């Protein structure tokens, strides 16, 4: 009986010695809202930085991602709110394409650098200045 009491006392003293630093440390440290918020933001920044670094490394180190396309866009111009005329180079040829929502139309097939034949007004009409045309139109009215 005396041994069991003595053993219980030793256990109690030992547990008190083992737990006292943790209890005193927890009691001595005050919880700061600013400090915990700062720690959380820094931790989040660290995790996001690691994720961005891994994505960058995967992009740089993964083979086969830098394949050259067969088609190269030479130029283009918007001719409407959703319509464009685009010049594309495919296999050493320039294709002039009309692009609209849900539709692509081939307009011309040219050699690279060749001028596109324009179907428009003749040179006489284009050479007439606007002011001369306006004066002529104003003189017609009664």
C-alpha positions in Angstrom: 0.0 0.0 0.0 2.8 2.3 0.8 4.5 1.5 -2.5 1.4 2.3 -4.5 1.0 5.7 -2.8 4.6 6.4 -3.4 4.3 5.3 -7.1 1.2 7.6 -7.5 3.1 10.5 -6.0 6.1 9.9 -8.4 3.7 9.8 -11.4 2.0 13.0 -10.3 5.3 14.8 -9.9 6.6 13.5 -13.2 3.5 14.6 -15.0 3.7 18.0 -13.4 7.3 18.4 -14.5 6.5 17.3 -18.0 3.4 19.5 -18.4 4.6 22.6 -16.6 6.7 24.0 -19.4 3.8 23.6 -21.9 1.3 25.2 -19.5 3.6 28.1 -18.6 4.5 28.7 -22.2 0.8 28.7 -23.3 0.0 31.0 -20.4 2.9 33.4 -21.2 2.1 33.8 -24.9 -0.6 36.2 -25.6 -2.7 35.8 -28.8 -2.4 38.8 -31.1 -4.9 39.3 -33.8 -2.5 41.3 -35.9 0.3 38.7 -35.5 -1.9 35.8 -36.4 -3.3 37.6 -39.4 0.2 38.5 -40.6 1.3 34.9 -40.2 -1.7 33.7 -42.2 -1.1 36.2 -45.0 2.6 35.3 -45.2 1.8 31.6 -45.2 -0.7 32.1 -48.1 1.8 34.1 -50.0 4.4 31.4 -49.5 2.0 28.7 -50.7 1.0 30.7 -53.8 4.6 31.5 -54.6 5.5 27.8 -54.5 2.6 27.0 -56.8 3.6 29.6 -59.3 7.2 28.4 -59.2 6.1 24.8 -59.8 3.9 25.9 -62.8 6.7 28.0 -64.3 9.1 25.1 -63.9 6.7 22.6 -65.5 6.2 25.0 -68.4 9.9 25.4 -69.0 10.9 21.8 -68.5 8.1 19.9 -70.2 9.2 18.9 -73.7 6.9 19.2 -76.7 5.0 22.3 -75.6 6.8 24.7 -78.0 5.6 23.1 -81.2 5.4 25.5 -84.1 2.0 25.8 -85.8 1.5 25.1 -89.5 -0.5 28.2 -89.9 0.9 31.7 -89.3 -1.2 34.9 -89.2 0.3 37.5 -91.4 -2.2 40.3 -90.8 -5.8 41.1 -90.6 -8.3 44.0 -90.5 -11.8 44.3 -89.0 -14.5 45.0 -91.6 -17.5 44.9 -89.3 -18.5 44.5 -85.8 -17.8 40.7 -85.9 -16.3 40.3 -89.4 -12.6 40.3 -90.3 -10.4 39.8 -93.3 -7.3 37.8 -92.3 -4.1 36.9 -94.3 -2.7 33.6 -93.2 0.4 31.8 -94.4 0.1 28.0 -94.9 2.8 26.0 -96.6 4.4 29.0 -98.3 1.1 30.4 -99.6 -0.8 33.3 -98.4 -4.6 32.7 -98.0 -6.9 35.7 -97.7 -9.8 34.6 -95.6 -13.1 36.3 -94.7 -13.9 35.4 -91.1 -17.4 35.8 -89.6 -19.1 34.1 -86.7 -19.5 30.5 -87.7 -18.1 30.9 -91.2 -14.7 31.2 -92.9 -14.6 32.0 -96.6 -11.5 31.9 -98.8 -11.2 35.1 -100.7 -7.8 34.7 -102.5 -4.7 32.4 -102.7 -1.5 34.4 -103.3 2.2 34.0 -103.4 3.9 35.6 -100.3 4.3 39.4 -100.9 2.0 39.5 -103.9 -0.4 42.4 -104.1 -4.0 41.6 -103.7 -6.1 42.6 -106.8 -8.8 45.0 -105.7 -12.2 45.0 -107.2 -13.3 48.6 -106.6 -13.6 51.9 -108.2 -11.5 52.7 -111.3 -8.5 55.0 -111.0 -10.4 57.9 -112.5 -13.0 57.8 -109.8 -10.4 57.4 -107.0 -8.3 60.3 -108.4 -11.2 62.8 -108.2 -10.8 64.8 -105.0 -13.7 65.0 -102.6 -13.9 68.9 -102.8 -14.4 68.7 -106.6 -17.1 66.1 -106.3 -18.8 68.2 -103.6 -18.7 71.3 -105.8 -20.1 69.4 -108.7 -22.9 68.0 -106.5 -23.8 71.4 -105.1 -24.1 72.9 -108.6 -26.7 70.3 -109.7 -29.3 71.3 -107.1 -31.8 74.0 -108.1 
